[in-house]
Amino acid sequence: MDLSRVLLRKPVAEIVASQEFPIHRLSKVLGPFSIAAMGVGAIIGAGIFVLTGTAAALYAGPAITLSFVLAAIACGLVGLCYAELAAFLPVSGSSYTYTYATLGELAAWVIGWDLILEYAMGGATVAVGWSGYFNSLLKLSGLGLPPRLTAATGQAVTLADGSTTPAIANLPAALIVLLITVLLVRGTRESARLNNLMVAIKVTVVVAFVALGAAYVEPANWHPYLPENTGTFGSFGLSGILRGASIVFFAYIGFDAVSNCAQEARRPQRDMPIGILGSLALSTLLYIAVAAVLTGLVPYAQLNVPDPVAKGVRAIGLGWFSVVVDLGALIGLTTVILVLLYGQGRIFATMSNDGLLPAVCARIHPTFRTPYVSQLVIGGIVALVAAVAPIDVLSELVGVGTLFAFILVCAAVIYLRSAEPKVPRPFRVPHVPWLPLAGILSCLGLMIGLTPLTWARLLIWLVVGLALYFAYGRSHSRLQSSQA
């Protein structure tokens, strides 16, 4: 095998020139507010409404606020790199496209395959959380679904008579994914408008929770702020903060998904940095505030539940607001699923356009002007995974996949500054290479907090991806064909 063939890079000029899919160009309908709302829509969701409770109960205790700070620092450094690259290469494909321009085709395939963990598995993770809040809301009205239809396949659930039985599938999780898939096929403009409305509602609910809950906080629940380590790495203590940061890092992947909006942005050179960095800053402030209030309302050990924020509201006796929180959580998690499925559909279409996936995935709907085949394939896969897989396994896979992608994005900024120094950059990361290097080290630090089993799953995933590349992608690559 000629290694030089799989290391071929796609020139930056060619990437910028190929902003149209083969059949129809994607509509440029997104302004800065819609792009920033896409970011907030993806970021404010699972981190607040699902993972905050799990990470506090199992790993960091009340010090989960420090876990969010650590994750935010890493994301801020990476976010600067994404902002430069999204303005520099205003096309779909996110870190897949950036890697193609720097490290070559094989690395681009690996990162594109890895992004399935970030976007598709991320969407499945959030759909499982959505199901928990949906069933919680139904129970408030006396219409709760049977336990066997709201948990991962094979997971033990408790029936009304106290007996336990294995679950069949998480039906609500699968159905919400399919519903959003249909919406995304229908059009980007319509999806963005609905997302803007849902983001406004859920941010209002989050701010209301912080404002109301702060008056009922019991400071005793914050002691000990950093529970003593149990003797196991990642189980409280300083290593617990790191482990917690590795888990809640999943909550920040929204700004990454925003980079997929570039080809549909009206003025990407200006709007993409605003959307990426603005959504990240706002979301971080809200995360820390909610984590502090939540652990002050409920003892951290009791927060390992599918709907921790709703549990916090119930702890202060505001029954009416519990319904509002459940509705806000449903809306919030819906926007996360929407943005992640949107991003994965664009990445698949871009990879197909490059010949690394079957050409059918790049087809654009003649009426809706969306990559509908790619979107339908992704929706079907994510719905299946959401129905059968537990949330803890999914969230760790998403975390390691995301961190791996972020490392390559930081490396891409360093490389392109050297390889393409004269190309105009509407937004520039300061102090290159030091800030991108700090981003790489931060991501590596968070990856250390993940379990060996998660690393093993990532390795297996990458081996499968490499097998597919050499079996199909390499022989169908348009770049390879043009260099033959």
The 8 nearest C-alpha neighbors of each residue, nearest first, counted from 0:
[[1, 2, 4, 3, 5, 469, 473, 6],
 [0, 2, 3, 4, 5, 6, 7, 473],
 [3, 1, 4, 5, 0, 6, 7, 105],
 [2, 4, 6, 1, 5, 7, 0, 103],
 [5, 3, 2, 6, 7, 1, 479, 104],
 [4, 6, 105, 2, 7, 104, 3, 103],
 [7, 5, 103, 3, 4, 104, 105, 8],
 [6, 8, 103, 5, 4, 104, 3, 9],
 [9, 7, 103, 100, 99, 104, 10, 6],
 [8, 10, 100, 99, 11, 7, 13, 14],
 [11, 9, 13, 12, 100, 8, 14, 99],
 [10, 12, 14, 13, 100, 15, 9, 88],
 [13, 11, 15, 10, 14, 16, 9, 17],
 [12, 14, 16, 10, 11, 15, 17, 9],
 [15, 13, 11, 17, 16, 12, 10, 9],
 [14, 16, 12, 13, 17, 18, 88, 11],
 [15, 17, 13, 14, 18, 12, 19, 11],
 [18, 16, 14, 19, 15, 13, 20, 90],
 [17, 19, 16, 90, 15, 262, 20, 14],
 [20, 18, 24, 17, 21, 23, 25, 22],
 [19, 21, 24, 22, 23, 18, 352, 361],
 [22, 20, 23, 19, 352, 24, 361, 362],
 [21, 23, 20, 363, 362, 24, 19, 365],
 [24, 22, 20, 363, 21, 25, 368, 19],
 [23, 25, 19, 20, 26, 22, 368, 21],
 [24, 26, 368, 263, 23, 27, 369, 19],
 [25, 27, 263, 28, 24, 368, 187, 262],
 [28, 26, 263, 265, 264, 29, 25, 262],
 [27, 29, 26, 263, 265, 264, 188, 30],
 [30, 28, 264, 33, 265, 263, 27, 34],
 [29, 31, 33, 32, 265, 264, 34, 28],
 [32, 30, 270, 34, 33, 35, 274, 273],
 [33, 31, 35, 34, 30, 36, 274, 29],
 [32, 34, 36, 30, 35, 31, 29, 37],
 [35, 33, 37, 31, 274, 36, 32, 30],
 [274, 34, 36, 38, 32, 37, 278, 33],
 [37, 35, 33, 39, 38, 34, 40, 195],
 [36, 38, 40, 34, 35, 39, 33, 41],
 [39, 37, 253, 35, 254, 278, 36, 40],
 [38, 40, 36, 42, 278, 41, 43, 37],
 [41, 39, 37, 334, 38, 335, 198, 36],
 [40, 42, 335, 253, 38, 39, 338, 43],
 [41, 43, 253, 39, 251, 250, 40, 44],
 [44, 42, 39, 40, 41, 282, 47, 331],
 [43, 45, 332, 331, 46, 47, 48, 42],
 [44, 46, 49, 48, 47, 125, 50, 250],
 [47, 45, 250, 50, 44, 51, 49, 48],
 [48, 46, 45, 51, 44, 49, 286, 50],
 [47, 49, 45, 44, 308, 46, 328, 306],
 [50, 48, 45, 51, 47, 46, 305, 306],
 [49, 51, 46, 53, 52, 45, 54, 247],
 [52, 50, 54, 47, 53, 46, 49, 55],
 [51, 53, 302, 55, 307, 303, 50, 54],
 [52, 54, 303, 50, 56, 55, 51, 57],
 [55, 53, 243, 58, 57, 51, 56, 52],
 [54, 56, 60, 59, 52, 63, 53, 58],
 [57, 55, 300, 299, 53, 302, 303, 54],
 [56, 58, 54, 55, 53, 234, 59, 60],
 [57, 59, 239, 234, 235, 54, 243, 55],
 [60, 58, 239, 235, 240, 55, 63, 62],
 [59, 61, 55, 62, 299, 56, 63, 225],
 [62, 60, 224, 63, 294, 221, 55, 59],
 [63, 61, 64, 60, 59, 65, 225, 224],
 [62, 64, 66, 59, 61, 65, 55, 60],
 [63, 65, 62, 67, 66, 287, 290, 291],
 [66, 64, 68, 63, 67, 62, 69, 240],
 [67, 65, 244, 63, 240, 69, 64, 68],
 [66, 68, 70, 64, 65, 69, 71, 244],
 [67, 69, 65, 71, 66, 70, 72, 64],
 [70, 68, 66, 72, 71, 67, 244, 65],
 [69, 71, 67, 73, 244, 248, 68, 72],
 [70, 72, 74, 68, 69, 73, 75, 67],
 [73, 71, 75, 69, 74, 70, 68, 76],
 [74, 72, 441, 70, 76, 71, 75, 438],
 [73, 75, 71, 77, 72, 76, 78, 70],
 [76, 74, 78, 72, 77, 73, 71, 79],
 [77, 75, 438, 73, 78, 74, 79, 72],
 [76, 78, 74, 80, 79, 75, 438, 81],
 [79, 77, 75, 81, 80, 76, 74, 82],
 [80, 78, 82, 77, 76, 81, 428, 75],
 [81, 79, 77, 83, 78, 82, 409, 428],
 [80, 82, 78, 84, 83, 79, 85, 77],
 [81, 83, 272, 79, 85, 80, 84, 78],
 [84, 82, 426, 80, 427, 86, 81, 85],
 [83, 85, 87, 81, 86, 82, 88, 80],
 [86, 84, 82, 88, 89, 87, 83, 258],
 [87, 85, 268, 84, 89, 83, 88, 267],
 [86, 88, 84, 85, 424, 83, 89, 425],
 [89, 87, 85, 86, 90, 84, 15, 14],
 [90, 88, 261, 85, 86, 262, 267, 87],
 [91, 89, 262, 261, 88, 18, 92, 15],
 [92, 90, 259, 262, 93, 261, 345, 349],
 [91, 93, 346, 96, 95, 349, 259, 345],
 [92, 94, 259, 95, 258, 96, 91, 97],
 [95, 93, 97, 96, 408, 98, 92, 404],
 [96, 94, 111, 107, 98, 93, 92, 97],
 [97, 95, 92, 99, 94, 98, 93, 100],
 [96, 98, 94, 100, 99, 95, 411, 101],
 [97, 99, 107, 101, 95, 100, 96, 102],
 [98, 100, 103, 107, 96, 104, 97, 101],
 [101, 99, 9, 98, 8, 97, 10, 11],
 [100, 102, 98, 99, 103, 411, 8, 414],
 [103, 101, 98, 106, 99, 100, 8, 6],
 [104, 102, 8, 6, 99, 7, 106, 101],
 [103, 105, 107, 99, 106, 6, 5, 7],
 [104, 106, 108, 5, 107, 103, 6, 109],
 [105, 107, 109, 108, 104, 103, 102, 110],
 [108, 106, 99, 104, 98, 95, 110, 105],
 [107, 109, 111, 105, 106, 110, 112, 104],
 [110, 108, 106, 112, 107, 111, 113, 105],
 [109, 111, 113, 107, 112, 108, 95, 114],
 [112, 110, 108, 114, 95, 113, 109, 107],
 [113, 111, 109, 110, 114, 115, 108, 464],
 [112, 114, 110, 115, 111, 116, 400, 109],
 [115, 113, 117, 111, 116, 112, 118, 110],
 [114, 116, 119, 113, 118, 117, 112, 120],
 [117, 115, 120, 114, 397, 400, 113, 118],
 [116, 118, 397, 114, 401, 121, 115, 400],
 [117, 119, 121, 339, 115, 343, 120, 116],
 [118, 120, 115, 122, 121, 381, 116, 117],
 [121, 119, 116, 123, 122, 118, 117, 124],
 [122, 120, 118, 124, 119, 117, 123, 397],
 [121, 123, 336, 119, 125, 120, 124, 339],
 [122, 124, 385, 120, 126, 121, 381, 125],
 [125, 123, 121, 127, 126, 122, 390, 393],
 [124, 126, 128, 122, 127, 123, 45, 129],
 [125, 127, 172, 129, 123, 128, 124, 122],
 [128, 126, 130, 172, 124, 125, 129, 385],
 [129, 127, 125, 131, 130, 126, 49, 305],
 [130, 128, 126, 132, 127, 131, 329, 332],
 [129, 131, 133, 127, 172, 171, 128, 132],
 [132, 130, 128, 305, 134, 129, 133, 135],
 [131, 133, 135, 129, 134, 130, 306, 325],
 [134, 132, 130, 136, 135, 131, 129, 137],
 [133, 135, 137, 136, 131, 132, 143, 130],
 [136, 134, 132, 138, 133, 137, 131, 139],
 [137, 135, 133, 139, 134, 138, 325, 132],
 [136, 138, 143, 134, 142, 140, 139, 135],
 [139, 137, 143, 141, 135, 140, 142, 136],
 [140, 138, 136, 137, 141, 135, 142, 322],
 [139, 141, 138, 137, 142, 136, 143, 135],
 [140, 142, 138, 139, 143, 137, 136, 144],
 [141, 143, 137, 138, 140, 144, 139, 134],
 [144, 142, 138, 137, 134, 141, 145, 135],
 [143, 145, 146, 134, 142, 148, 149, 137],
 [144, 146, 147, 148, 143, 149, 158, 159],
 [147, 145, 149, 148, 156, 144, 158, 150],
 [146, 148, 166, 167, 145, 149, 150, 156],
 [147, 149, 169, 168, 146, 170, 145, 167],
 [150, 148, 169, 146, 147, 170, 168, 171],
 [149, 151, 169, 168, 166, 148, 147, 154],
 [152, 150, 387, 388, 168, 389, 154, 169],
 [151, 153, 387, 168, 167, 166, 154, 150],
 [152, 154, 165, 166, 151, 155, 167, 168],
 [153, 155, 165, 166, 151, 152, 156, 150],
 [154, 156, 165, 164, 163, 166, 153, 157],
 [157, 155, 163, 164, 165, 146, 166, 154],
 [158, 156, 163, 162, 161, 164, 159, 155],
 [157, 159, 161, 160, 162, 163, 156, 146],
 [158, 160, 161, 157, 162, 146, 145, 163],
 [159, 161, 158, 162, 157, 163, 164, 156],
 [162, 160, 158, 159, 157, 163, 156, 164],
 [161, 163, 158, 160, 157, 164, 159, 156],
 [164, 162, 157, 156, 158, 155, 161, 165],
 [163, 165, 155, 156, 166, 157, 162, 158],
 [166, 164, 155, 153, 154, 156, 167, 147],
 [165, 167, 147, 153, 152, 154, 150, 168],
 [166, 168, 152, 147, 148, 153, 165, 151],
 [169, 167, 152, 386, 151, 148, 387, 170],
 [170, 168, 149, 386, 150, 148, 151, 172],
 [169, 171, 173, 148, 172, 168, 386, 149],
 [172, 170, 174, 130, 173, 169, 175, 149],
 [173, 171, 126, 130, 127, 170, 174, 175],
 [172, 174, 382, 386, 170, 176, 171, 175],
 [173, 175, 171, 177, 176, 172, 178, 170],
 [176, 174, 178, 177, 172, 173, 179, 171],
 [177, 175, 179, 173, 174, 382, 178, 180],
 [176, 178, 180, 174, 175, 179, 378, 382],
 [177, 179, 175, 181, 180, 176, 174, 182],
 [180, 178, 182, 176, 181, 177, 337, 175],
 [181, 179, 177, 183, 182, 178, 378, 176],
 [180, 182, 184, 178, 179, 183, 185, 177],
 [181, 183, 179, 185, 180, 184, 190, 178],
 [184, 182, 180, 185, 181, 186, 190, 179],
 [183, 185, 181, 371, 182, 186, 369, 180],
 [184, 186, 182, 183, 367, 181, 187, 369],
 [185, 187, 367, 184, 183, 189, 188, 369],
 [186, 188, 190, 189, 191, 183, 369, 185],
 [189, 187, 191, 190, 186, 28, 192, 29],
 [188, 190, 192, 191, 187, 186, 193, 185],
 [189, 191, 187, 193, 188, 192, 194, 183],
 [192, 190, 194, 188, 189, 193, 187, 195],
 [193, 191, 195, 189, 194, 190, 188, 196],
 [192, 194, 196, 190, 191, 195, 197, 189],
 [193, 195, 191, 197, 192, 196, 334, 198],
 [196, 194, 192, 198, 193, 197, 36, 191],
 [195, 197, 193, 199, 194, 198, 200, 192],
 [198, 196, 200, 194, 199, 195, 330, 201],
 [197, 199, 195, 201, 200, 196, 40, 194],
 [200, 198, 196, 202, 197, 201, 203, 195],
 [201, 199, 197, 203, 198, 202, 204, 196],
 [200, 202, 327, 204, 198, 203, 331, 199],
 [203, 201, 205, 204, 199, 200, 198, 206],
 [204, 202, 200, 206, 201, 205, 207, 199],
 [203, 205, 201, 207, 202, 206, 327, 208],
 [206, 204, 202, 208, 207, 203, 201, 209],
 [205, 207, 209, 203, 208, 204, 202, 210],
 [208, 206, 204, 210, 205, 209, 211, 203],
 [209, 207, 205, 211, 206, 210, 212, 204],
 [208, 210, 206, 212, 207, 211, 213, 289],
 [209, 211, 207, 208, 213, 212, 206, 214],
 [212, 210, 208, 213, 209, 214, 207, 215],
 [211, 213, 209, 215, 214, 208, 210, 292],
 [212, 214, 216, 215, 211, 210, 209, 292],
 [213, 215, 212, 216, 211, 210, 209, 217],
 [216, 214, 212, 213, 217, 315, 296, 211],
 [217, 215, 295, 296, 213, 214, 218, 212],
 [216, 218, 219, 295, 220, 296, 215, 221],
 [219, 217, 220, 221, 295, 216, 222, 296],
 [220, 218, 221, 217, 222, 295, 223, 216],
 [221, 219, 295, 298, 218, 222, 217, 294],
 [220, 222, 224, 219, 218, 61, 223, 295],
 [223, 221, 224, 219, 220, 218, 225, 61],
 [222, 224, 225, 226, 221, 61, 220, 60],
 [223, 225, 222, 221, 61, 62, 226, 60],
 [224, 226, 223, 62, 236, 60, 227, 61],
 [227, 225, 223, 235, 236, 224, 60, 228],
 [226, 228, 236, 235, 229, 225, 223, 234],
 [227, 229, 236, 235, 230, 234, 226, 231],
 [230, 228, 231, 234, 227, 235, 236, 232],
 [229, 231, 228, 232, 234, 227, 235, 233],
 [232, 230, 234, 229, 233, 228, 235, 238],
 [233, 231, 234, 238, 230, 239, 228, 235],
 [232, 234, 239, 238, 242, 235, 58, 231],
 [233, 235, 58, 239, 231, 232, 228, 229],
 [236, 234, 239, 228, 59, 58, 226, 233],
 [235, 237, 228, 227, 239, 238, 226, 225],
 [238, 236, 240, 239, 235, 241, 228, 225],
 [237, 239, 233, 241, 240, 236, 232, 242],
 [240, 238, 235, 233, 58, 59, 242, 234],
 [239, 241, 59, 243, 66, 237, 238, 242],
 [240, 242, 244, 238, 239, 243, 448, 245],
 [243, 241, 448, 239, 245, 233, 244, 240],
 [242, 244, 240, 246, 54, 245, 241, 66],
 [245, 243, 66, 241, 247, 70, 246, 242],
 [246, 244, 445, 242, 248, 243, 247, 448],
 [245, 247, 243, 248, 244, 249, 242, 398],
 [248, 246, 249, 244, 250, 245, 46, 243],
 [247, 249, 250, 245, 70, 246, 251, 244],
 [250, 248, 247, 398, 251, 252, 246, 397],
 [249, 251, 46, 248, 247, 42, 252, 45],
 [252, 250, 42, 253, 249, 248, 254, 74],
 [251, 253, 255, 254, 250, 249, 42, 256],
 [252, 254, 41, 42, 38, 256, 255, 251],
 [253, 255, 257, 275, 38, 256, 252, 279],
 [256, 254, 253, 257, 252, 258, 81, 93],
 [255, 257, 253, 258, 254, 342, 259, 339],
 [258, 256, 254, 259, 255, 260, 38, 37],
 [259, 257, 260, 256, 93, 255, 85, 261],
 [258, 260, 91, 257, 93, 261, 342, 256],
 [261, 259, 258, 263, 257, 262, 264, 91],
 [262, 260, 89, 264, 90, 263, 259, 267],
 [261, 263, 90, 91, 264, 260, 89, 18],
 [262, 264, 27, 260, 261, 26, 28, 29],
 [265, 263, 29, 261, 267, 27, 266, 262],
 [264, 266, 27, 29, 30, 267, 28, 263],
 [267, 265, 264, 268, 270, 269, 30, 271],
 [266, 268, 270, 264, 271, 269, 261, 86],
 [269, 267, 86, 266, 425, 270, 271, 87],
 [270, 268, 267, 266, 271, 272, 273, 86],
 [269, 271, 31, 267, 273, 272, 266, 268],
 [270, 272, 274, 267, 273, 269, 275, 86],
 [273, 271, 82, 275, 274, 270, 276, 269],
 [274, 272, 270, 271, 277, 275, 276, 31],
 [273, 35, 275, 271, 34, 277, 272, 276],
 [276, 274, 254, 272, 278, 273, 277, 271],
 [275, 277, 279, 278, 273, 274, 272, 280],
 [278, 276, 280, 274, 279, 273, 275, 281],
 [277, 279, 39, 38, 281, 35, 276, 280],
 [278, 280, 276, 282, 277, 281, 283, 275],
 [281, 279, 277, 283, 282, 278, 276, 284],
 [282, 280, 278, 284, 283, 279, 277, 285],
 [281, 283, 285, 279, 284, 280, 278, 286],
 [282, 284, 286, 280, 285, 281, 279, 287],
 [285, 283, 281, 282, 287, 286, 288, 280],
 [284, 286, 288, 282, 283, 287, 289, 281],
 [287, 285, 283, 289, 288, 284, 282, 290],
 [286, 288, 290, 64, 284, 289, 285, 291],
 [287, 289, 285, 291, 286, 290, 292, 284],
 [288, 290, 292, 286, 291, 287, 293, 209],
 [291, 289, 287, 293, 288, 292, 64, 286],
 [292, 290, 288, 289, 294, 293, 287, 295],
 [293, 291, 295, 289, 290, 294, 213, 212],
 [292, 294, 296, 290, 295, 291, 289, 311],
 [295, 293, 297, 296, 291, 61, 299, 292],
 [294, 296, 216, 292, 220, 293, 217, 297],
 [295, 297, 216, 293, 294, 311, 217, 292],
 [296, 298, 294, 295, 311, 299, 293, 220],
 [299, 297, 220, 300, 301, 294, 296, 295],
 [298, 300, 56, 301, 302, 60, 294, 55],
 [299, 301, 56, 298, 302, 303, 57, 60],
 [302, 300, 299, 298, 303, 56, 297, 304],
 [303, 301, 52, 299, 56, 304, 307, 300],
 [302, 304, 53, 52, 56, 301, 305, 300],
 [303, 305, 302, 306, 307, 52, 53, 301],
 [304, 306, 131, 49, 128, 307, 303, 132],
 [305, 307, 304, 309, 308, 132, 49, 131],
 [308, 306, 310, 52, 309, 302, 304, 305],
 [309, 307, 311, 310, 306, 48, 312, 293],
 [308, 310, 312, 311, 307, 306, 321, 324],
 [311, 309, 307, 313, 308, 312, 314, 306],
 [312, 310, 308, 314, 309, 313, 296, 293],
 [311, 313, 309, 314, 310, 321, 315, 317],
 [312, 314, 310, 316, 315, 311, 317, 318],
 [315, 313, 311, 312, 316, 310, 296, 297],
 [316, 314, 313, 312, 317, 215, 311, 296],
 [315, 317, 313, 314, 318, 312, 321, 319],
 [318, 316, 320, 319, 315, 313, 312, 321],
 [317, 319, 321, 320, 316, 313, 322, 312],
 [318, 320, 321, 322, 317, 323, 316, 324],
 [321, 319, 323, 322, 317, 318, 324, 312],
 [320, 322, 324, 318, 323, 319, 312, 309],
 [321, 323, 325, 320, 324, 319, 326, 136],
 [322, 324, 320, 326, 321, 325, 327, 319],
 [325, 323, 327, 321, 326, 322, 328, 309],
 [324, 326, 328, 322, 327, 323, 132, 136],
 [325, 327, 329, 323, 324, 328, 322, 330],
 [328, 326, 324, 201, 330, 325, 329, 204],
 [329, 327, 331, 325, 330, 326, 324, 332],
 [328, 330, 326, 332, 327, 331, 129, 333],
 [329, 331, 333, 327, 328, 332, 197, 326],
 [332, 330, 328, 44, 333, 201, 334, 329],
 [331, 333, 44, 335, 329, 334, 330, 129],
 [332, 334, 330, 336, 331, 335, 329, 337],
 [333, 335, 337, 40, 331, 332, 336, 194],
 [336, 334, 41, 332, 338, 337, 333, 40],
 [335, 337, 122, 333, 339, 334, 338, 340],
 [336, 338, 334, 335, 340, 339, 341, 179],
 [339, 337, 341, 335, 340, 336, 41, 342],
 [340, 338, 118, 342, 336, 341, 337, 122],
 [339, 341, 343, 337, 342, 338, 336, 344],
 [340, 342, 338, 344, 339, 343, 337, 345],
 [343, 341, 339, 345, 340, 256, 344, 259],
 [342, 344, 346, 340, 345, 118, 341, 347],
 [343, 345, 374, 373, 347, 341, 342, 346],
 [346, 344, 348, 342, 343, 347, 349, 91],
 [345, 347, 92, 349, 343, 348, 344, 350],
 [346, 348, 350, 344, 349, 345, 373, 351],
 [347, 349, 361, 351, 345, 360, 346, 350],
 [350, 348, 352, 346, 351, 347, 92, 345],
 [351, 349, 353, 347, 352, 355, 348, 356],
 [352, 350, 356, 354, 348, 353, 358, 349],
 [351, 353, 349, 350, 354, 361, 348, 358],
 [354, 352, 350, 351, 477, 355, 476, 349],
 [353, 355, 476, 351, 475, 477, 352, 356],
 [356, 354, 472, 476, 350, 351, 353, 475],
 [355, 357, 351, 354, 350, 472, 358, 360],
 [358, 356, 359, 351, 360, 354, 355, 361],
 [359, 357, 351, 360, 361, 356, 352, 354],
 [358, 360, 361, 357, 362, 372, 351, 373],
 [361, 359, 373, 372, 348, 358, 362, 351],
 [362, 360, 348, 351, 359, 352, 358, 370],
 [363, 361, 359, 370, 360, 372, 364, 22],
 [364, 362, 370, 369, 368, 23, 371, 365],
 [363, 365, 368, 367, 369, 366, 371, 370],
 [366, 364, 368, 367, 363, 23, 369, 22],
 [367, 365, 364, 368, 369, 363, 185, 186],
 [366, 368, 186, 364, 369, 185, 365, 184],
 [369, 367, 364, 363, 366, 365, 25, 23],
 [368, 370, 363, 371, 364, 367, 184, 186],
 [371, 369, 363, 362, 373, 372, 361, 374],
 [370, 372, 374, 184, 369, 373, 364, 375],
 [373, 371, 375, 360, 374, 370, 376, 362],
 [372, 374, 360, 344, 376, 371, 375, 370],
 [375, 373, 344, 371, 377, 372, 376, 378],
 [374, 376, 378, 372, 377, 373, 371, 379],
 [377, 375, 373, 379, 378, 374, 372, 380],
 [376, 378, 380, 374, 375, 379, 381, 373],
 [379, 377, 375, 381, 180, 376, 380, 177],
 [378, 380, 382, 376, 377, 381, 375, 383],
 [381, 379, 377, 383, 382, 378, 384, 376],
 [382, 380, 384, 378, 383, 123, 379, 119],
 [381, 383, 173, 385, 379, 176, 380, 384],
 [384, 382, 386, 380, 381, 385, 379, 173],
 [383, 385, 381, 386, 387, 382, 388, 123],
 [386, 384, 123, 382, 383, 172, 387, 173],
 [385, 387, 169, 168, 383, 173, 384, 170],
 [386, 388, 151, 152, 384, 168, 385, 169],
 [389, 387, 151, 384, 385, 386, 390, 152],
 [390, 388, 151, 391, 392, 393, 387, 150],
 [389, 391, 393, 124, 392, 394, 127, 388],
 [392, 390, 394, 393, 389, 395, 124, 396],
 [393, 391, 395, 390, 394, 389, 396, 388],
 [392, 394, 390, 396, 391, 395, 124, 397],
 [395, 393, 397, 391, 396, 392, 390, 124],
 [396, 394, 398, 397, 392, 393, 399, 246],
 [397, 395, 393, 398, 399, 394, 400, 453],
 [396, 398, 117, 394, 116, 400, 395, 121],
 [397, 399, 395, 249, 401, 396, 400, 394],
 [398, 400, 402, 396, 401, 397, 403, 395],
 [401, 399, 397, 403, 398, 116, 117, 402],
 [400, 402, 404, 398, 117, 403, 399, 397],
 [403, 401, 405, 399, 404, 400, 442, 398],
 [402, 404, 400, 406, 401, 405, 399, 407],
 [405, 403, 401, 407, 402, 406, 110, 400],
 [406, 404, 408, 402, 407, 403, 401, 409],
 [405, 407, 439, 409, 403, 408, 404, 402],
 [406, 408, 410, 405, 404, 409, 411, 403],
 [409, 407, 411, 405, 410, 406, 94, 404],
 [410, 408, 435, 406, 411, 412, 407, 80],
 [409, 411, 407, 413, 408, 412, 414, 406],
 [412, 410, 408, 414, 409, 413, 101, 415],
 [413, 411, 415, 409, 410, 414, 416, 80],
 [414, 412, 410, 416, 411, 415, 432, 431],
 [413, 415, 411, 417, 412, 416, 418, 410],
 [416, 414, 418, 419, 417, 412, 413, 411],
 [415, 417, 420, 413, 414, 419, 418, 412],
 [416, 418, 415, 414, 420, 419, 413, 412],
 [417, 419, 415, 416, 414, 420, 101, 413],
 [420, 418, 415, 416, 421, 417, 422, 11],
 [419, 421, 416, 417, 422, 418, 415, 423],
 [422, 420, 419, 423, 416, 424, 418, 417],
 [421, 423, 420, 419, 424, 87, 416, 11],
 [424, 422, 421, 425, 87, 420, 426, 419],
 [423, 425, 426, 87, 427, 422, 83, 86],
 [426, 424, 268, 86, 423, 427, 87, 269],
 [427, 425, 83, 424, 86, 82, 428, 272],
 [428, 426, 83, 429, 424, 425, 82, 79],
 [427, 429, 79, 80, 83, 431, 430, 426],
 [430, 428, 431, 427, 434, 432, 433, 79],
 [429, 431, 433, 434, 432, 428, 435, 427],
 [432, 430, 433, 429, 434, 435, 428, 413],
 [431, 433, 435, 413, 434, 436, 430, 412],
 [432, 434, 436, 431, 435, 430, 437, 429],
 [433, 435, 437, 436, 431, 432, 430, 438],
 [436, 434, 438, 409, 437, 432, 433, 439],
 [437, 435, 439, 433, 438, 434, 432, 440],
 [436, 438, 434, 440, 435, 439, 441, 433],
 [439, 437, 435, 76, 441, 436, 440, 77],
 [438, 440, 406, 436, 442, 437, 441, 443],
 [439, 441, 443, 437, 442, 438, 444, 436],
 [442, 440, 444, 438, 73, 443, 439, 437],
 [441, 443, 445, 439, 444, 440, 402, 446],
 [444, 442, 446, 440, 445, 441, 439, 447],
 [445, 443, 441, 447, 442, 446, 440, 448],
 [444, 446, 245, 442, 447, 448, 443, 441],
 [445, 447, 443, 448, 444, 449, 442, 399],
 [448, 446, 444, 445, 449, 443, 450, 242],
 [447, 449, 242, 446, 445, 241, 245, 450],
 [450, 448, 447, 446, 242, 453, 245, 451],
 [449, 451, 453, 452, 448, 454, 447, 395],
 [452, 450, 454, 453, 455, 449, 456, 447],
 [453, 451, 455, 450, 454, 456, 449, 457],
 [452, 454, 456, 450, 455, 451, 457, 396],
 [453, 455, 451, 457, 452, 456, 458, 450],
 [456, 454, 452, 458, 453, 457, 451, 459],
 [455, 457, 453, 459, 458, 454, 460, 452],
 [458, 456, 460, 454, 455, 459, 461, 453],
 [459, 457, 455, 461, 460, 456, 462, 454],
 [458, 460, 462, 456, 457, 461, 455, 463],
 [461, 459, 457, 463, 458, 462, 456, 464],
 [460, 462, 464, 458, 463, 459, 465, 457],
 [463, 461, 459, 465, 464, 460, 458, 466],
 [464, 462, 466, 460, 461, 465, 459, 467],
 [465, 463, 461, 467, 462, 466, 112, 460],
 [466, 464, 468, 462, 467, 463, 461, 469],
 [465, 467, 463, 464, 469, 468, 470, 462],
 [468, 466, 470, 464, 465, 469, 471, 463],
 [469, 467, 472, 465, 471, 470, 466, 473],
 [468, 470, 466, 473, 467, 471, 472, 465],
 [469, 471, 467, 468, 466, 472, 473, 474],
 [472, 470, 468, 469, 474, 473, 467, 475],
 [471, 473, 355, 468, 475, 474, 476, 469],
 [474, 472, 476, 469, 475, 468, 471, 355],
 [473, 475, 472, 471, 476, 469, 479, 470],
 [476, 474, 472, 354, 473, 355, 477, 471],
 [477, 475, 354, 479, 473, 478, 355, 472],
 [478, 476, 480, 354, 479, 353, 481, 475],
 [477, 479, 481, 476, 480, 482, 353, 9],
 [478, 480, 476, 482, 477, 481, 483, 4],
 [481, 479, 477, 483, 478, 482, 476, 475],
 [480, 482, 478, 479, 483, 477, 476, 7],
 [481, 483, 479, 480, 478, 4, 477, 7],
 [482, 480, 481, 479, 478, 4, 477, 476]]
